[in-house]
Amino acid sequence: MTLALSKLDPLAPRTFLMGLLGALVAAFLVVVVMALLGEYTKARGQLLLTFLTLAPFCLSAIPSSVLLRRGQYQPVGWAGLLANGAGFILVATGIWATPNADAFWKLAAIASIFAASLFVVSWLLLMTPAKTLVLRLVFMVMATTALTALLSVVGIIGEIKLAAYWWPVMLLLFASAVGTLILLAVDRRLQTSTVSQKRTQNPASPSPLS
């Protein structure tokens, strides 16, 4: 069933965008207050870290929210929002409560890894590749991202400290990041070319600004 999100829906992309901007502004104001007062306190530092943590989680939730808005890949969209929500709550709890339990920080790290991975996957799913080769590359990058997340989680749970294990994980992470950037650039290029071709074929079409 397609999910219809209204403009006032708390899960709408605009909500997370405003959360991102609000968190950055709030973090800036905290820094200004500390600079004016010339005093750093633990509470102010925790407040600053909370806002700086909220900003990337809000950013990471935007692609998942857009998927829900479009009614596409809703399981991925919901998983992304849940991972981002859980990741932020766990990290914020860690900032304020400072638990010493290893299990807690492992859980926070795992939730954050899932949030980051689903951010990339959701972003790629929002693409509309016009070429078969690009579509195949999209699935390859998504598979690489999922494998990176899986290996990272296994390494954290198993407390693997071998460099021989983490180097391939880092290489996969690098490949995922570079592949995502390349795909976004290629997709943007293809969309621009498609728009140019349509304008060439319909030169008499009225301008949207007229």
N, C-alpha and C positions, 0 to 999 in steps of 0.2 A: 504494500500500500504506500502510495506516494505521500511524503510528509510535506504539508504546506505550512511554511513558517511565515508568520506575519511580521511586519516591520517592527512591532513592539515585542516580538518574541525574544526572550533572554538568550536564546541560542542562535540568534541571527548573526551573520558576519559583522554587521555594524556594531553589535554589542562588544565583540572581542576586539575590534579595531579601536573603539573608544576606551576599552580597558587597557589596551596597549599604550595609547597616548596618555591616558590618565596616570598609569603607573610610572611612565617616564617623567611626566611633569611632577608627580608627587616625589619621586626620587630626587629630582633637581631641587625642589623646595626644601627637602630635608638637608641636602648638602648646603644650600644657602643659609638655612637656620644655624647649622653647626658652624659655618664660617663666620657668621655675624656674632654668634655667642662665643665663639672661640673655645668651645668645649665639646668634647666627644664623650658621649655616654653609651653604655651598653644598649639601652633601650633605643636610642636614636640609630645606632649601628644596626640593630636588629630590624628596625623599621625600614632603613635604607635597603638592606638585603632583601626584605620581603617584597618591596616594590620592584627591585631589580630582578627578582625571581619571577614575579607576576608578569612582567613585560614579555619575556620570551615564551611563556606558556600561553599567553593570549595570542601572540603571533602564530604559534604552532597550531592553535585551535581554528584559525580562520579557514584554511582549506577544507577541513572536515565539516565546518559549518556551511561552507558553500556547497559541498556535496549534498548535504541535507536540504539546503534551499532548492537545489535543482532536482531533488528526488532521485539522485543517482548514487549507486554503491552505498546505500544507507548503512549496512553493517560496518563498513569501513569508517563512515562518517561518525557513527555513534561510538565506535571503538576509539577513534581519535579524540573525541570530546571527553570520554571517560578516562582515557589515559592521561590527558592533559590536566583534568580536574584532580585525579588521584595524585599525579606527580606534584602539582602545586601544593595540595594540602599536606602531603608528606614532607616536602622540603620546607614549607613554612612552619610546620610543626617542629621540625628539626631545628630551625632557626631560633624559635622561641623557647622550646622545651629542652633543647640540647640533650636528647637521649644518647646514652652511651652504648646502647644495644647494637651489635653488629647487624642483627637481623633487620632492624628498622632501617638502617642506612642502605642495606642491600635492597630492601623493598622499594625505598625511595629512588635508588639508582635504576632499578629495573623499570619502574613506572616511567621515569624520565626517558629511558632508552626507547620504550614503546611509544611514548609521545613523540619523540623526535623522528622515529622510523615512520610512524603513521602520518606525520607532517609531510615527509617526502613522498610517501605513497599517495596521499590525498592530492598533493600538488600535481603529481604526474597523472593521476586519474582525471584531473580537470582539463588536461590537454585534449585536443581533438586532432590527432595527427592525420595529415592528408596522405601520407605515404606509408606503404606497408613496411618498409625498412625502419622508419621512425617508430612505428607501432611495435615492432619486434624489439627495438632498443629500449622502449619504455618498459616492456615486461622484463628485459634483462636487468635494467637498473633497479626495478622494484624487487626482483629476486635477489640481487646483490644486497640491497638494503635490508631485506628480511633476513638473509643469511648473516649479515653483520650483527643485527640485533640479537639473533638467536645465539650466535657464538659469544657475544658480550654477556648475555644473561647467564649462559652456561659457565663462563669464566668467573663471573661474580659469585654465583651460587657455589661453585666448586672451589672458590678461592685460588684459582690458578694464577701463579705468579711467573710462569715460565715465559721468557721473552720470545721463544720459538712459537708460542701459542698466540701472543698478542700482536706480533708483527704482521702476520697475515690478516688479523682483524683490522689493524690500522690501514693496511693496504686496501682491503675491501671497503672500508669507510671512505678512504680517499677516492677510490674508483666510483663509489656511489655519489659522492659530492660532485666530482667532475662530470660524471655522466648526466646528473640532473641539470647542471648548468648548461651543458652542451645541448641537451634535449630542449630545454626552455628556449635557448637561443635559436635552435633550428625551427621549433614550432612557431616562434614569433616571426621568423623569416618567411615561413610558408604561409602564415596567415596574412602577412603584409603583401606577399606576391599574389595571393588569391584576391584580396581586396583591389589591388592594382589591375588585375585582369578583368574583374567585374566592371571597374570604372572605364576601362578601355573598350569593353564590349558595349557599354551603355553610356556613351559620352553625353547624351542629352538628358540623363537622369538628373532631377533637381538636387541641389545641395541640401544636406540636412540642416544647414544654418540659415537657409533662405526662407 
